[in-house]
Amino acid sequence: MPEMRFTIRWPDGEEESCYSPSSVVAEFLEPATEYTLGDFVVRSRLALDKASGRVAAIYGYRCSRAEAQLDRIEARAKEFEDSATVHCLRLG
């Protein structure tokens, strides 16, 4: 299962490299695309949950790194207004 990183830019301009244990994130996020904050959080939640589920199907346990990444995204998102946008800069 190929792990993947996706780089985002938060509304305050900070860039962050995020982790997924699976390339499934490409089903939910596109590079060079802007998302509303709420949409980005939902897409990230769906992508990382599916990726962690794939790990569980193979190894018998969910991916703690994917779940920690989701926790980080959700916590960081609370710092901004709902009308803010997040840019997905690249996948890979």
ABEGO torsion letter per residue (X at the ends): XBBBBBBBBBAAGBBBBBBBABAAAAAABBBGBBBBAAAAAAAAAAAAAAAAAAAAAAAGBBBAAAAAAAAAAAAAAAABBAABBBBBABBX
